[in-house]
Amino acid sequence: MTPQTLKFTIPKDQLEAATAEFYHFYGHALARWSQLETSLYYWFAKITGMPDAMARGIFYSARSFAARAEMLEAALEHATHLKDSDIAFLKEALKKARNYSGFRNKLAHGEPRLAVTKDGETVKGVHYTISQGRNQPSATEELLTVQDLFIAAEHFHVVAECAREALGFPPNRPNPKSPEECLSLVRALPNEPHDKNAPTASASAPRPEGTTSHRNKKEYRAEQRARKDAPP
């Protein structure tokens, strides 16, 4: 039996909207990660006491986040001038950032792929996901969706902001949180930055307008059936 080939055309407005949506949240997530790394750099500069240019040159000479994290940890071992609360917070922030760096790598090195839902030759929806380029497309691969990027960016931001507040940066920040408060906030974050089920304010934030989760269709359909069968 000869396989049937379906031909369809993606409406230009749908393609443009999906592309704009994807790159908005893709860039947003990467920018939030950059802010997280910069926040940790400020701790490195404070601990070492180096001039800014020297501290930046050394910290960013490492080409990977793992190497930068190790550099900061090595400096932390000799940071006798830090309070115990500062050390406890920074260790937790580094631990969380290490967990999140794997997602960042998938994001930065993954391959954006256009996904189309259709009925025959009629296009019903268009969206982008991120797949790992080393893998052939399969039904079992975990794809990163726009919703994943949105949630991860929120959690990157929490770590970055807490790192700055615990450090007292900028110095004129109104009502800054203490290192103990920042430690509590970072501990409450999920281990995976795109975890949709984590009981935190960031994880429960509303999904971007016009997006849906395509990561677990079985759970999504079950949720829809439950809503349909629920009494008014």
PyMOL commands that set and color helices and strands:
alter all, ss='L'
color gray80, all
select helices_A, chain A and resi 12-48+52-59+65-76+84-109+146-167+179-187+217-229
alter helices_A, ss='H'
color red, helices_A
select strands_A, chain A and resi 111-119+122-131
alter strands_A, ss='S'
color yellow, strands_A
deselect
rebuild
show_as cartoon
